Amino acid sequence: MAHRDKEVAPATDTDWRLLYEETLQRAEAAEARAEELKRAEVAARSEAASYKGLFRAARRKRLEAVEETGRVRRVAKGALFLQSEVARLTRLLEAAGVDPSRRSTIVSLRIEVERLRKEVPGAAAQARKIRQLNKALYKEQLDNGSLRRLLYDAVQAYDRTRFLRDQQHRLASLTGECRQLRRELTTSRKLNDRLKERLVRWIDKARLLSPVARDSELRKALRRSRYQKSSLNALRKENARLRRRAKASQGRVGTLEAELAKLRSNAAVLSKTLYGRRSEKLETPGTGRRRGQQPGAPVHGRTPRPGLEERVEVLDPPAEARSCASCGKRYVGNGADESSLLEIEVRAHRRVIRRPRWRRSCDCACSPVEVSAPPVPRLFPNTAFGVSVWSRVLYEHFACRRPLHRVSAWLGDQRLPVAPGTLADSAPRFVPLFKPLAEAIRTHQNEAALRQADETGWRVQELRGEGRSGRAWLWASVTEDSACFHIDPSRSAEAALRLFGELVAGTVVVCDRYSAYKKLERLLGGLIVLAWCWAHQRRDVIECAAGQPHLAAWCRAWLERIAAIFRLNKVRLSHYDPALASQSAEFDKAQAALVAALDSLFERAARQLAGLPDDAREGRALRSLLNHREGLSVFVDRPRVPMDNNLTERLLRGPVIGRRLSFGSDSVTGADLAALMYSTVATLTLNGIDVLRWLEAWLGACAHNGGRPPEDLAPWLPWSMEPARRLELAAPT
């Protein structure tokens, strides 16, 4: 029995110590994990607080935008009342026999108004208030676009707020897990302290007990050890469960961090789109040359204007001033001082046409009884508006991008009030007049070997009645001397086929990497060659680095490489002569340098892509660059092919401004007229032809042809008209 006591007691003591050390290590690991989760909780809370501040700022902006919109509406109502009041006063003056256009009458009326203002109390304050309301109305009209952007930002902030609410729920669950771990850690520490105290008491008591009592105590300790082992097994299972939950929490944290990085990147891209620089060119170093006229440089003098009409005005001093005050002898002429002023007079007028009738005074039956001059041809029957009015309306609406209600207001300022609805209802009348021109432009484009393509959004309100959103697309096809637009409800390849379906085999189309153009190439059976735009490839690099500070250097390096390709191509084109069958040695040298730089750029992209993981952010731009290498290299063997489709984007800028101001088109017919007019205006602009003068001549020819377009379109198309006629219709330089 004593021998067994000597063997069992030391072994039990060692087991207790090992159990105590193992439990202590687990408690320390749990404490470290709890501290780590606590730091993650603090970081997540700070991130949530920052997003909460962004949401509050966005909500404040939205409330301010709502208040500003209400104030604009109130000011607009006041302005409409003032406009009606001005019209009423004008009618009263005309009824009283007062002509407001005469200067003497206006001066006398102004003197009378000033006297009445002094007599009527508060009139001056009311006039100042009216001027302030007019200024506020003009300012709010200018800020309407910014208000819409603020509302858009508020909507985006509301979407981000919903995401933040989800994050707060996740953080709350993580906080609960951290609290539970803290409680379990506290319980484990208390248990370790109790075990340590028991171990000390047991060792002290074992030294004083007899062998029989010691054996009894050892049995009790063995039972307690078995109970502790079962408790330890339960703790191990609980620890495994907690490890699995911690691992899942780490996975959720990683997912949240990835979503946060994506949101930051999208926010950076949207911020650059809304508030970034309008130009995508790299900053160029200054030359040190100051702006303006340089010292010692010859001046160009005043611009000659030989085509202006001259109206001579003779201003003589009064008769009493041309006599001597002493003797009364009259002065004699001594030459004249001559000067000139440039003036513009735009004013509507009523064209009264009198056609005297001549009755036959003889009895001859072979002659008509009465003769008179033929009537003046009208563009549209039963209308009182002449060709100059309709040409001005089309010019203001489609060339100057003014909405119809502003065109109506402008006509009213010229004393020719026309309702906006009258102008809008005239769209079906103009479509047959300009449709042959658009077909001639498209036929001319189908013969070109180089075309550019692009598309942008449009709105057709009539399409909302067919169960869709009213969204349409404005397609553009541009050559060096013509532009053709088409509005289609679809953005598919079939819509592009309606614009590019009859081109010549081997035509090069410069466009972006939109999938509809790739499908268009397949539908045409390889009849076209797609040349991808380098400007869009450059934007991919910028968007990959947006919101990623660690990719800033990578982005700058790639932008400089792409800029070097543009510079080398510019040098090559400076030595290119399309009339020569074989180019000069300078061109060959520049061509070799361009090819070498382009090959080096693609090789570098392949090396970088091979060293990146599959989910790397910059890999997307590099992968697109390599996948579109063939289309991006078309300009190398064909020098006349541009590296980008910026010409098309510049021509689309005018219709886009008109879309933003007029909110698209109300009807399908209005959309057809918009496409026809934008095609005509852009084609005339590309060829340096004055749009207003051409419209007046074209509509006048249609009026003389009975309200139909002329049969022969050659004198009206820039590429087929005579040089003398082209010079006559040329826009002023």
VENZISUL-V363096 format. One record per residue. N is the residue number from 1. RES is the residue in one letter. PHI is phi in whole degrees, -180 to 180 (* if undefined). PSI is psi in degrees with one decimal (999 if undefined). BURIAL is # if it has 24 or more other C-alpha atoms within 12 Angstrom, else .. Layout:
((N;RES;PHI;PSI;BURIAL) (N;RES;PHI;PSI;BURIAL))
This chain:
((1;M;*;-40.7;.) (2;A;-68;-37.1;.) (3;H;-63;-40.3;.) (4;R;-67;-33.9;.) (5;D;-65;-38.0;#) (6;K;-67;-29.0;.) (7;E;-87;-38.1;.) (8;V;-79;-40.2;.) (9;A;-62;-47.6;#) (10;P;-63;-38.6;.) (11;A;-64;-40.4;.) (12;T;-67;-38.9;#) (13;D;-61;-42.6;#) (14;T;-65;-40.7;.) (15;D;-62;-41.3;.) (16;W;-63;-41.6;#) (17;R;-67;-42.7;.) (18;L;-63;-41.9;.) (19;L;-62;-41.1;#) (20;Y;-64;-44.8;#) (21;E;-65;-40.0;.) (22;E;-65;-43.2;.) (23;T;-64;-39.7;#) (24;L;-63;-41.4;#) (25;Q;-64;-42.0;.) (26;R;-65;-39.3;#) (27;A;-64;-41.1;#) (28;E;-65;-40.1;.) (29;A;-64;-41.4;.) (30;A;-64;-36.7;#) (31;E;-67;-41.5;#) (32;A;-64;-41.5;.) (33;R;-64;-38.8;#) (34;A;-64;-39.4;#) (35;E;-63;-40.2;.) (36;E;-64;-43.3;.) (37;L;-66;-32.0;#) (38;K;-66;-43.5;.) (39;R;-63;-41.0;.) (40;A;-62;-37.8;.) (41;E;-65;-42.2;#) (42;V;-63;-43.5;.) (43;A;-63;-42.3;.) (44;A;-65;-38.0;#) (45;R;-66;-40.3;#) (46;S;-64;-39.5;.) (47;E;-64;-40.5;.) (48;A;-65;-36.5;#) (49;A;-65;-40.3;.) (50;S;-64;-41.7;.) (51;Y;-66;-34.1;#) (52;K;-64;-38.8;#) (53;G;-64;-41.0;.) (54;L;-61;-40.7;#) (55;F;-65;-42.2;#) (56;R;-63;-41.0;.) (57;A;-64;-42.6;.) (58;A;-65;-40.2;#) (59;R;-65;-37.7;#) (60;R;-65;-42.0;.) (61;K;-61;-40.9;#) (62;R;-64;-42.5;#) (63;L;-63;-40.5;.) (64;E;-64;-38.5;.) (65;A;-65;-39.0;#) (66;V;-64;-42.5;.) (67;E;-64;-42.6;.) (68;E;-63;-38.3;#) (69;T;-64;-41.9;#) (70;G;-63;-40.9;.) (71;R;-66;-39.1;.) (72;V;-62;-41.5;#) (73;R;-64;-41.9;.) (74;R;-63;-42.9;.) (75;V;-64;-38.9;#) (76;A;-64;-38.8;#) (77;K;-63;-41.6;.) (78;G;-64;-38.5;.) (79;A;-66;-38.7;#) (80;L;-64;-38.6;.) (81;F;-63;-42.3;.) (82;L;-65;-37.9;.) (83;Q;-64;-43.3;.) (84;S;-65;-34.3;.) (85;E;-66;-40.3;.) (86;V;-63;-41.9;.) (87;A;-62;-40.4;.) (88;R;-63;-43.2;.) (89;L;-65;-37.5;.) (90;T;-63;-41.7;.) (91;R;-65;-37.4;.) (92;L;-65;-40.8;.) (93;L;-64;-42.4;.) (94;E;-66;-37.0;.) (95;A;-67;-30.2;.) (96;A;-81;-1.7;.) (97;G;84;18.7;.) (98;V;-100;129.7;.) (99;D;-95;107.2;.) (100;P;-67;-15.8;.) (101;S;-79;-18.5;.) (102;R;-78;135.6;.) (103;R;-68;-41.4;.) (104;S;-63;-42.0;.) (105;T;-63;-41.6;.) (106;I;-63;-41.8;.) (107;V;-64;-44.2;.) (108;S;-65;-38.5;.) (109;L;-66;-38.9;.) (110;R;-63;-41.3;.) (111;I;-63;-42.4;.) (112;E;-65;-39.3;.) (113;V;-64;-42.3;.) (114;E;-62;-41.7;.) (115;R;-64;-41.9;.) (116;L;-66;-35.0;.) (117;R;-63;-40.9;.) (118;K;-66;-35.1;.) (119;E;-77;-36.9;.) (120;V;-84;122.6;.) (121;P;-71;138.0;.) (122;G;82;3.0;.) (123;A;-69;-40.7;.) (124;A;-64;-42.5;.) (125;A;-64;-38.8;.) (126;Q;-65;-38.9;.) (127;A;-65;-42.0;.) (128;R;-63;-39.3;.) (129;K;-63;-39.9;.) (130;I;-64;-43.7;.) (131;R;-63;-41.1;.) (132;Q;-63;-39.7;.) (133;L;-65;-39.2;#) (134;N;-63;-43.7;#) (135;K;-64;-41.2;.) (136;A;-64;-39.8;#) (137;L;-62;-44.2;#) (138;Y;-63;-41.5;.) (139;K;-65;-40.6;.) (140;E;-70;-31.9;#) (141;Q;-65;-38.0;.) (142;L;-69;-35.3;.) (143;D;-88;6.1;.) (144;N;-63;-39.8;#) (145;G;-63;-42.2;.) (146;S;-65;-34.7;.) (147;L;-64;-40.7;#) (148;R;-64;-37.2;#) (149;R;-66;-37.1;.) (150;L;-64;-41.3;#) (151;L;-64;-39.5;#) (152;Y;-63;-43.2;.) (153;D;-62;-37.8;#) (154;A;-64;-40.6;#) (155;V;-64;-43.4;.) (156;Q;-63;-40.6;#) (157;A;-64;-35.8;#) (158;Y;-65;-39.1;#) (159;D;-64;-41.8;.) (160;R;-65;-31.8;#) (161;T;-66;-40.4;#) (162;R;-61;-39.6;.) (163;F;-63;-39.4;.) (164;L;-66;-34.3;#) (165;R;-63;-42.2;.) (166;D;-61;-41.1;.) (167;Q;-62;-38.8;#) (168;Q;-64;-39.5;#) (169;H;-63;-41.8;.) (170;R;-66;-40.8;.) (171;L;-64;-35.8;#) (172;A;-64;-40.8;.) (173;S;-65;-41.4;.) (174;L;-64;-37.2;#) (175;T;-64;-40.1;#) (176;G;-63;-40.8;.) (177;E;-63;-40.7;#) (178;C;-63;-40.5;#) (179;R;-64;-41.1;.) (180;Q;-64;-40.1;.) (181;L;-64;-37.7;#) (182;R;-64;-43.0;#) (183;R;-62;-43.8;.) (184;E;-65;-36.5;#) (185;L;-65;-41.6;#) (186;T;-63;-42.8;.) (187;T;-62;-40.9;.) (188;S;-64;-39.7;#) (189;R;-64;-45.2;.) (190;K;-61;-40.4;.) (191;L;-64;-39.9;.) (192;N;-64;-40.6;#) (193;D;-64;-42.6;.) (194;R;-64;-40.7;.) (195;L;-63;-40.3;#) (196;K;-64;-43.0;.) (197;E;-63;-43.1;.) (198;R;-61;-40.4;.) (199;L;-64;-42.1;#) (200;V;-65;-45.5;.) (201;R;-63;-39.1;.) (202;W;-66;-40.3;.) (203;I;-64;-43.7;#) (204;D;-65;-40.6;.) (205;K;-70;-33.9;.) (206;A;-67;-30.7;#) (207;R;-69;-26.2;.) (208;L;-97;-12.2;.) (209;L;-83;157.2;.) (210;S;-79;168.9;.) (211;P;-60;-39.0;.) (212;V;-67;-45.8;.) (213;A;-65;-35.2;.) (214;R;-64;-39.4;#) (215;D;-64;-39.7;.) (216;S;-64;-42.6;.) (217;E;-65;-35.3;#) (218;L;-65;-37.3;#) (219;R;-64;-44.7;.) (220;K;-60;-41.1;.) (221;A;-64;-34.9;#) (222;L;-65;-41.8;.) (223;R;-63;-43.0;.) (224;R;-63;-37.0;.) (225;S;-63;-39.9;.) (226;R;-65;-41.4;.) (227;Y;-62;-40.9;.) (228;Q;-66;-36.1;.) (229;K;-63;-43.1;.) (230;S;-63;-37.9;.) (231;S;-65;-39.6;.) (232;L;-64;-38.6;.) (233;N;-63;-40.3;.) (234;A;-64;-39.7;.) (235;L;-65;-38.9;.) (236;R;-61;-44.3;.) (237;K;-62;-40.6;.) (238;E;-65;-40.1;.) (239;N;-63;-40.1;#) (240;A;-63;-41.0;.) (241;R;-63;-41.8;.) (242;L;-66;-37.4;.) (243;R;-63;-42.0;.) (244;R;-63;-41.8;.) (245;R;-65;-38.7;.) (246;A;-66;-39.3;#) (247;K;-65;-41.7;.) (248;A;-64;-37.7;.) (249;S;-64;-40.3;#) (250;Q;-62;-39.2;.) (251;G;-64;-40.6;.) (252;R;-66;-38.0;.) (253;V;-63;-41.6;.) (254;G;-63;-41.2;.) (255;T;-63;-42.1;.) (256;L;-64;-39.7;#) (257;E;-64;-40.4;.) (258;A;-64;-42.7;.) (259;E;-64;-37.9;.) (260;L;-64;-42.7;#) (261;A;-63;-38.3;.) (262;K;-66;-41.9;.) (263;L;-64;-40.9;#) (264;R;-62;-41.2;.) (265;S;-64;-45.5;#) (266;N;-63;-39.4;.) (267;A;-63;-39.0;#) (268;A;-66;-40.8;.) (269;V;-65;-45.2;#) (270;L;-66;-38.3;.) (271;S;-64;-39.9;.) (272;K;-66;-37.8;.) (273;T;-65;-40.0;.) (274;L;-82;-43.7;.) (275;Y;-119;4.2;.) (276;G;-79;-178.2;.) (277;R;-68;139.1;.) (278;R;-70;-30.8;.) (279;S;-93;143.0;.) (280;E;-100;9.4;.) (281;K;-76;152.4;.) (282;L;-73;152.1;.) (283;E;-67;129.6;.) (284;T;-103;140.9;.) (285;P;-67;147.0;.) (286;G;-70;153.8;.) (287;T;-96;-6.9;.) (288;G;85;-5.2;.) (289;R;-84;127.7;.) (290;R;-75;160.4;.) (291;R;-79;158.0;.) (292;G;90;-165.3;.) (293;Q;-66;131.1;.) (294;Q;-88;144.4;.) (295;P;-61;133.5;.) (296;G;87;-10.1;.) (297;A;-79;143.1;.) (298;P;-68;140.1;.) (299;V;-87;151.0;.) (300;H;-90;-10.9;.) (301;G;75;-173.6;.) (302;R;-78;148.0;.) (303;T;-72;126.1;.) (304;P;-73;140.3;.) (305;R;-133;74.1;.) (306;P;-72;-17.1;.) (307;G;-86;-1.3;.) (308;L;-76;141.7;.) (309;E;-72;138.4;.) (310;E;-104;131.3;.) (311;R;-119;110.0;.) (312;V;-84;130.5;.) (313;E;-121;127.4;.) (314;V;-104;121.9;.) (315;L;-114;104.3;.) (316;D;-99;146.5;.) (317;P;-68;163.4;.) (318;P;-59;157.3;.) (319;A;-62;-38.0;.) (320;E;-70;-23.3;.) (321;A;-80;-14.6;.) (322;R;-95;19.1;.) (323;S;-127;149.0;.) (324;C;-69;133.2;.) (325;A;-71;-20.6;.) (326;S;-90;-55.1;.) (327;C;-102;-14.8;.) (328;G;83;5.4;.) (329;K;-74;139.2;.) (330;R;-77;151.2;.) (331;Y;-75;158.2;.) (332;V;-113;155.8;.) (333;G;-62;142.4;.) (334;N;-141;46.3;.) (335;G;86;-160.8;.) (336;A;-157;146.1;.) (337;D;-93;127.5;.) (338;E;-121;134.1;.) (339;S;-143;172.8;.) (340;S;-141;150.5;.) (341;L;-132;144.0;.) (342;L;-96;126.6;.) (343;E;-130;155.6;.) (344;I;-126;133.8;.) (345;E;-128;109.7;.) (346;V;-119;117.4;.) (347;R;-158;132.6;.) (348;A;-75;152.2;.) (349;H;-147;159.4;.) (350;R;-95;125.7;.) (351;R;-95;99.5;.) (352;V;-89;120.7;.) (353;I;-110;113.8;.) (354;R;-104;126.1;.) (355;R;-117;93.4;.) (356;P;-58;141.0;.) (357;R;-102;138.1;.) (358;W;-118;117.8;.) (359;R;-93;146.5;.) (360;R;-70;132.7;.) (361;S;-103;-1.0;.) (362;C;-110;179.6;.) (363;D;-106;16.7;.) (364;C;-72;128.9;.) (365;A;-83;-14.6;.) (366;C;-80;-12.3;.) (367;S;-105;150.3;.) (368;P;-66;151.9;.) (369;V;-68;-37.3;.) (370;E;-143;142.7;.) (371;V;-130;151.3;.) (372;S;-157;166.8;.) (373;A;-69;148.5;.) (374;P;-65;151.8;.) (375;P;-68;155.8;.) (376;V;-69;129.1;.) (377;P;-64;141.2;#) (378;R;-113;145.6;#) (379;L;-67;-45.4;#) (380;F;-126;134.2;#) (381;P;-69;154.2;.) (382;N;61;30.3;.) (383;T;-125;149.8;.) (384;A;-98;4.7;.) (385;F;-99;135.1;#) (386;G;-87;-178.5;#) (387;V;-63;-38.0;#) (388;S;-64;-34.1;#) (389;V;-68;-47.8;#) (390;W;-66;-40.0;#) (391;S;-65;-36.9;#) (392;R;-67;-38.8;#) (393;V;-63;-47.4;#) (394;L;-64;-39.3;#) (395;Y;-66;-46.0;#) (396;E;-66;-38.6;#) (397;H;-79;-42.2;#) (398;F;-104;-31.2;#) (399;A;-88;-39.4;#) (400;C;-94;-4.8;#) (401;R;61;35.1;#) (402;R;-87;137.4;#) (403;P;-64;159.2;#) (404;L;-64;-33.0;#) (405;H;-70;-29.3;#) (406;R;-77;-33.6;#) (407;V;-63;-41.4;#) (408;S;-62;-41.0;#) (409;A;-65;-39.1;.) (410;W;-64;-42.0;#) (411;L;-63;-36.9;#) (412;G;-64;-34.7;.) (413;D;-65;-26.8;.) (414;Q;-90;15.2;.) (415;R;66;32.1;.) (416;L;-131;74.1;.) (417;P;-67;127.3;.) (418;V;-135;130.2;#) (419;A;-69;143.3;.) (420;P;-59;-33.2;.) (421;G;-64;-34.4;.) (422;T;-64;-41.2;.) (423;L;-67;-40.0;#) (424;A;-68;-36.9;#) (425;D;-71;-11.5;.) (426;S;-84;-2.6;#) (427;A;-59;-44.7;#) (428;P;-62;-22.7;.) (429;R;-75;-30.3;#) (430;F;-87;-22.0;#) (431;V;-59;-46.8;#) (432;P;-66;-22.5;#) (433;L;-77;-29.8;#) (434;F;-108;-7.5;#) (435;K;-64;-41.9;#) (436;P;-61;-34.3;#) (437;L;-65;-43.6;#) (438;A;-64;-38.9;#) (439;E;-66;-37.4;#) (440;A;-67;-37.7;#) (441;I;-65;-42.5;#) (442;R;-67;-38.3;#) (443;T;-63;-40.1;#) (444;H;-65;-37.6;#) (445;Q;-70;-33.3;#) (446;N;-65;-18.2;#) (447;E;-91;-6.0;.) (448;A;-81;147.5;#) (449;A;-92;-7.0;#) (450;L;-140;124.9;#) (451;R;-137;155.0;#) (452;Q;-118;149.2;#) (453;A;-138;147.8;#) (454;D;-166;168.7;#) (455;E;-149;155.1;#) (456;T;-148;164.6;#) (457;G;-72;155.7;#) (458;W;-147;165.6;#) (459;R;-127;130.3;#) (460;V;-125;105.2;#) (461;Q;-64;-28.7;#) (462;E;-66;-26.3;.) (463;L;-70;-15.2;#) (464;R;-64;-26.5;.) (465;G;-73;-9.2;.) (466;E;-99;18.4;.) (467;G;81;21.1;.) (468;R;-130;177.5;.) (469;S;-79;-8.5;.) (470;G;86;5.9;#) (471;R;-82;134.6;#) (472;A;-135;-175.8;#) (473;W;-136;137.0;#) (474;L;-99;108.3;#) (475;W;-92;143.0;#) (476;A;-130;135.1;#) (477;S;-127;124.2;#) (478;V;-129;135.2;#) (479;T;-117;-173.3;#) (480;E;-70;-19.1;#) (481;D;-133;13.6;#) (482;S;-156;159.1;#) (483;A;-142;135.6;#) (484;C;-130;127.2;#) (485;F;-116;150.9;#) (486;H;-148;130.0;#) (487;I;-104;123.9;#) (488;D;-135;142.9;#) (489;P;-68;-11.4;#) (490;S;-116;153.6;#) (491;R;-112;19.4;#) (492;S;-84;176.8;.) (493;A;-68;-26.6;#) (494;E;-65;-35.6;#) (495;A;-67;-39.3;#) (496;A;-67;-30.4;#) (497;L;-67;-30.0;#) (498;R;-67;-23.1;#) (499;L;-99;-29.0;#) (500;F;-120;18.8;#) (501;G;-79;-11.8;#) (502;E;-123;30.1;.) (503;L;-81;169.7;#) (504;V;-79;144.8;.) (505;A;-61;136.1;.) (506;G;89;7.4;.) (507;T;-68;136.5;#) (508;V;-93;127.4;#) (509;V;-115;115.6;#) (510;V;-91;121.5;#) (511;C;-155;178.4;#) (512;D;-84;-174.0;#) (513;R;-94;28.1;#) (514;Y;-65;139.6;#) (515;S;-65;-23.6;.) (516;A;-63;-34.7;#) (517;Y;-71;-34.6;#) (518;K;-66;-41.0;#) (519;K;-69;-34.1;.) (520;L;-60;-39.1;#) (521;E;-63;-39.0;#) (522;R;-71;-38.7;.) (523;L;-65;-33.5;.) (524;L;-86;3.5;#) (525;G;68;34.0;.) (526;G;76;21.1;.) (527;L;-75;-17.5;.) (528;I;-116;159.4;#) (529;V;-117;120.0;#) (530;L;-89;124.2;#) (531;A;-110;114.8;#) (532;W;-77;151.4;#) (533;C;-84;127.7;#) (534;W;-74;-24.8;#) (535;A;-66;-38.3;#) (536;H;-69;-36.0;#) (537;Q;-64;-36.8;#) (538;R;-66;-37.1;#) (539;R;-65;-32.1;#) (540;D;-60;-40.9;#) (541;V;-64;-42.1;#) (542;I;-66;-41.6;#) (543;E;-69;-32.2;#) (544;C;-65;-35.9;#) (545;A;-90;-5.1;#) (546;A;-67;127.7;#) (547;G;74;9.2;#) (548;Q;-122;92.8;#) (549;P;-60;-30.6;.) (550;H;-73;-11.9;.) (551;L;-103;8.6;.) (552;A;-65;-45.7;.) (553;A;-65;-41.4;.) (554;W;-60;-42.4;#) (555;C;-64;-46.1;#) (556;R;-62;-39.8;.) (557;A;-63;-42.9;.) (558;W;-73;-34.3;#) (559;L;-64;-37.9;#) (560;E;-69;-35.9;.) (561;R;-66;-42.6;#) (562;I;-66;-38.9;#) (563;A;-62;-35.1;#) (564;A;-64;-36.6;.) (565;I;-64;-42.2;#) (566;F;-62;-42.0;#) (567;R;-66;-42.7;.) (568;L;-65;-37.5;#) (569;N;-67;-36.2;#) (570;K;-65;-41.2;#) (571;V;-64;-40.3;.) (572;R;-64;-43.7;#) (573;L;-68;-25.0;#) (574;S;-66;-21.2;.) (575;H;-105;6.9;.) (576;Y;-94;133.6;#) (577;D;-128;106.8;.) (578;P;-65;-17.1;.) (579;A;-78;-15.6;.) (580;L;-92;139.7;.) (581;A;-73;-40.2;.) (582;S;-121;133.0;.) (583;Q;-84;172.8;.) (584;S;-76;171.6;.) (585;A;-67;-33.8;.) (586;E;-64;-39.0;.) (587;F;-65;-43.4;#) (588;D;-62;-39.1;.) (589;K;-66;-44.4;.) (590;A;-66;-35.1;#) (591;Q;-64;-43.2;#) (592;A;-64;-41.6;.) (593;A;-64;-38.7;.) (594;L;-66;-44.1;#) (595;V;-63;-42.8;#) (596;A;-64;-43.0;.) (597;A;-66;-37.8;#) (598;L;-69;-42.0;#) (599;D;-63;-40.9;.) (600;S;-63;-37.9;.) (601;L;-64;-45.5;#) (602;F;-68;-37.9;#) (603;E;-64;-41.0;.) (604;R;-64;-39.6;.) (605;A;-63;-40.2;#) (606;A;-65;-41.4;.) (607;R;-66;-43.9;.) (608;Q;-65;-39.9;#) (609;L;-67;-35.0;#) (610;A;-67;-28.5;.) (611;G;-92;6.7;.) (612;L;-107;149.3;.) (613;P;-68;165.7;.) (614;D;-66;-30.7;.) (615;D;-96;16.1;.) (616;A;-67;139.7;.) (617;R;-67;-41.6;#) (618;E;-74;-12.5;#) (619;G;-67;-25.6;#) (620;R;-64;-45.6;#) (621;A;-68;-41.0;#) (622;L;-67;-38.8;#) (623;R;-66;-40.7;#) (624;S;-65;-38.5;#) (625;L;-61;-43.7;#) (626;L;-74;-35.7;#) (627;N;-68;-27.7;.) (628;H;-107;27.4;#) (629;R;-62;-40.9;#) (630;E;-63;-46.6;.) (631;G;-70;-29.8;#) (632;L;-76;-13.8;#) (633;S;-104;7.4;#) (634;V;-63;-36.9;#) (635;F;-67;-16.5;#) (636;V;-68;-49.2;#) (637;D;-85;-11.7;.) (638;R;-127;90.4;#) (639;P;-60;-24.2;#) (640;R;-78;-10.4;#) (641;V;-81;123.3;#) (642;P;-73;160.8;#) (643;M;-82;-12.1;#) (644;D;-146;169.4;#) (645;N;-108;40.2;#) (646;N;-65;-28.3;#) (647;L;-61;-43.8;#) (648;T;-65;-41.3;#) (649;E;-65;-35.1;#) (650;R;-68;-38.6;.) (651;L;-71;-28.1;#) (652;L;-75;-16.7;#) (653;R;-62;-39.7;#) (654;G;-63;-53.4;#) (655;P;-59;-34.0;#) (656;V;-66;-39.9;#) (657;I;-64;-43.3;#) (658;G;-63;-36.1;#) (659;R;-66;-40.8;#) (660;R;-68;-34.0;.) (661;L;-81;-33.9;#) (662;S;-107;-0.4;#) (663;F;59;38.3;#) (664;G;85;-143.5;#) (665;S;-122;148.4;#) (666;D;-81;-33.3;#) (667;S;-134;167.8;#) (668;V;-66;-37.6;#) (669;T;-64;-41.6;#) (670;G;-63;-36.3;#) (671;A;-67;-40.2;#) (672;D;-62;-42.8;#) (673;L;-65;-38.6;#) (674;A;-61;-44.1;#) (675;A;-63;-42.4;#) (676;L;-64;-45.0;#) (677;M;-70;-40.1;#) (678;Y;-65;-34.7;#) (679;S;-64;-45.3;#) (680;T;-66;-47.3;#) (681;V;-64;-44.9;#) (682;A;-65;-39.0;#) (683;T;-65;-44.3;#) (684;L;-64;-39.7;#) (685;T;-65;-40.6;#) (686;L;-62;-29.4;#) (687;N;-99;8.4;#) (688;G;70;33.9;#) (689;I;-105;137.5;#) (690;D;-68;119.2;#) (691;V;-68;-45.6;#) (692;L;-65;-43.1;#) (693;R;-65;-39.8;#) (694;W;-66;-40.4;#) (695;L;-63;-41.9;#) (696;E;-62;-41.6;#) (697;A;-68;-41.6;#) (698;W;-67;-47.5;#) (699;L;-67;-33.3;#) (700;G;-63;-41.0;#) (701;A;-65;-38.2;#) (702;C;-65;-38.2;#) (703;A;-65;-42.2;#) (704;H;-69;-19.2;.) (705;N;-96;20.5;.) (706;G;79;28.3;.) (707;G;80;18.8;#) (708;R;-124;154.1;#) (709;P;-68;150.6;#) (710;P;-62;152.8;#) (711;E;-71;-40.8;.) (712;D;-94;113.0;.) (713;L;-94;-2.8;#) (714;A;-60;-41.2;.) (715;P;-69;-6.8;.) (716;W;-110;-12.5;#) (717;L;-94;133.3;#) (718;P;-58;-35.0;#) (719;W;-83;-5.2;#) (720;S;-125;-5.1;.) (721;M;-79;157.3;.) (722;E;-68;151.5;.) (723;P;-59;-37.5;.) (724;A;-65;-41.9;.) (725;R;-69;-37.1;.) (726;R;-63;-39.3;#) (727;L;-68;-34.3;.) (728;E;-67;-36.8;.) (729;L;-96;6.0;#) (730;A;-66;144.3;#) (731;A;-74;146.7;.) (732;P;-66;141.3;.) (733;T;-95;999;.))
